[in-house]
Amino acid sequence: MKQEVFLPDNYSPAENEPFMNELQVEYFRRKLLTWKSELLAGSKDTIEGLQDGTRNIPDVTDRASEETDRALELRTRDRQRKLVSKIDGALRRIEEGEFGYCTVTGEPISLKRLDARPIATMSLEAQERHERREKVHRDE
C-alpha cells in the first residue's frame, strides 16, 4: 500500500525541483481526480435534467428549440465522457510511473503544459509534429 503524500494547499510544481517527484505526482493525481469528479457530477445533472425534460411542449418552435438544446447537451456530454476516459488513462500512467513523459520521445513534458492539460501524452514539440503530419494527410 502506498504511503500518503502530504501536499501543502498552496503547492504548485516548479521547474527547480526533481521532475515528477512525489509532490508533483500527487499534485497531478489530485488535479485529475478533482476534474473527473466535476465532469461526472455534471453528467449526473444532465441525465437527471434530460429525464425531467421529457415533457409535451405544444408549440412546434419551442419543441424544436428544446430538441436542439438536448442534442447539444448530449454532444457535450459525449465529449466529456471521452475526456473522463483520457483522465483515467492519465491516472493509470501515474500508477505505472509513466505520467509526465512524452509517449513519442520519452522526454519530460513541460510542467506548464501538464498544469494546463494534465491529460497530455506528448511534449509540445511532438504534438506539433503530430498535428502537422495530420494536416498534410488531411490535405492530400
N, C-alpha and C positions, 0 to 999 in steps of 0.2 A: 504494500500500500504506500502511495506517495505521501510525503510529508507536506503539510500545507505551507504555502509560502505567504509570509506577511507582506502585503503590498500597501505602502502608505497611500492615503487618499489623494495626495497631490502628485503622485509619481507619474512621470512621463519618460518614455525611453529616450536615452541620449546617445549620441554618436561616440562619446568619450568613455563608454563602458563596454565590456565584452559583449559581442553580438550574440543575441539570443541566450543571455544569462537567465537565471531563474526568475528575476523580476520582470524582464521583458516578456518571457514566455507566459508568465501569469497575467501580465497586463493584457496581452493579446487574447489569451484564453477567456478572460472575463469580458473583454470588449465583444468578442464573438458571441459568447453566451447571452449577454445583455441584448445584443442586436437580434439574435434568434428569438429570444422570448418576446421582444417587442413585435416582431413580424408575426409570430404565432398568435399573440393576443389580438392583433389587428385582423388576422384571418378569422379568428373565432367571432369577432364582432361582425365581420362581413357575412359569414354564414348565417348568424342569427338575424341580421338585417334582411338578407335575401329570403329567409324563411318567413319573416314577418311581412315582407313586402309583396307577397303573392295575393294581392287584393284585386278586386274587379274595378277597373277605372273606366267609366263610361266614355269619357272624351277620348277620341282617337289620337289627337295630338299629344295629350298628356300621357296616354298609354305608350305611344311611340317614344316619347322623351324618357319615360321610366325604363323602357326596354333598352334604350341606348345607354343610359346610366348603368344599368345592371351589366350589360355586356362589357362596358369599360371597366367596371369594378372587377368582373371575373378575369379579364385580361391582366389587370394589375395584380390580382391575387396569384395568377399563374406565374407571372414574373417573380413574385415574392416567394412562391413555392420553389422555383429554381434557385433563387438566392439562398433559401434555407439549405438546400442540397449543397451549395457551394460552401456555406458556413460549416456544415457537417464535415465536408472534405478538409477544410482548414483545421477544424478541431482534431480530426484524425491525424493530420500532418503534425500537429502539436504533440499528440500522444506518441507518434513514431519518431519524433525528433527531427523532422524534415521541414518544419514550418520556418518561413523566412528565407528560404533558399530557392533560387530560380530553378525550375524544373528543366530548363533548357541548358543553362550554363553551369549550374551548381553554385554560382556566386551568390553572396548575400543580396537580398532585395533591400533597398534603402528603407530606413525606419520611417521616413516621411511618407513614402509610398504605402508601406504597410499600415501606418496610422490612418491614412486616408482611405485605403482599400485593403482591409485585413484579409480578404479572400484572394488577393493577388498571388499568382503562382509563378509569375515571370518578372524578371527585372524590367525596368522601364525600357532599356535598350532592346532586350529580347522581345518584349511586347510590341515595340515599334517595328522591328524587323518582321515579326509575325503579321502585323496589320498591313505592312507594305506588300508582303507576298500575297496576302488575301486580296488586296486591291488589284494587284496585277492579274491574278486569276479571275477575278470578277470582271475585269475589263476585257478579257480575251473573248 
